[in-house]
Amino acid sequence: MNKTLRLVWMALFSALLGLVSQLALPLPAGIPLTLQTFAAALCGRVLGPSSAAVSLSVWLILGAAGVPLFSGFRGGMSVLLGPTGGFLAGLLLLAVFCGLAPTGKKLSYAVASVTGLILCHLTGLLWCCFVTKQPFFTAFVTLSFMCFPKDILSLIAAEICGRGLLKAFPFLERK
């Protein structure tokens, strides 16, 4: 695929992340349920690890610069340095790991995506514990435990949609 088309797809996935971030269900613990996990996994599955890393980095940088791309139409460094910042940064790891699995290899995708999801949650939990000074187990129970089933479903949906996108757009060779 030519470089211009690849850049367009990376920009589309950055925009998709900004869009699905706004579809948020607030939870009492302060971490909203969003479709960001789905969008990050889909980005990695379709674009591959390096292009997905660029796409998510653009989303994070624009959000850090103040563009309201994070849930609740928020942006700025205060969001990244707040309790949810680790989860946002962890999405980059998720996208890269989802992109590492070879196309068409369901078991490889399952292992890579679940590894990426665990790293995403771990990054988020450790950062949240650092910022809020709460114990790890408390953060896990109140934040990750209830989100994990939704996130697993997001990974499955990303695999199904990713296969469909790659079939519909065969020029999307992963790099």
C-alpha positions, 0 to 999 in steps of 0.5 A: 500500500502506498504511504499516503493511503497508509497515513490516511488509514492511520488518521482514520483510526486516530479519529475513530478512537476519538469518536468512540471515546465519547461513547462512554458509560460512567462508572462509580469508580471513575473509569468510564466504559468505552469502546476504546479497547475495541478501536485500539484492538481493531487498529492493531489488527488491521494496520499492524504493530508499527502503524497502529503505534503511530495511530495511537500515538497521534491520538494520545499526543493530540489529546495531551495537547488539549484536543478533546479526544478522551472520554467526556470530551476531555483533553490535556495533560491533566487527563493523562496524568490523572487516574485514567492516564495509565489506561489510555497509554496502555491502549497503545500496548494493546494495539501493538500486541494485537498487530503482532499476530499474523493475519488469519491466525486466530490462536495467535491473535487470541494470545497476542490480544489477551497479552496486550489487554493484560498489559493495558490493564496492568499499566492502567492499574499501576498508574492509578495506584500511583496517582490515587495511593490506593492498594493494587487489589482495591484498584483491580476490583473496582476498575479492571475486574468489572471491565475485563468481560467487556474488553474480552468481547471487544477483542473478539469483535475487533478480530471479526471486524478486522477480518472483514476490513482486511477482506473488503480492503485487500490493499491493507497489507499490514506492516 
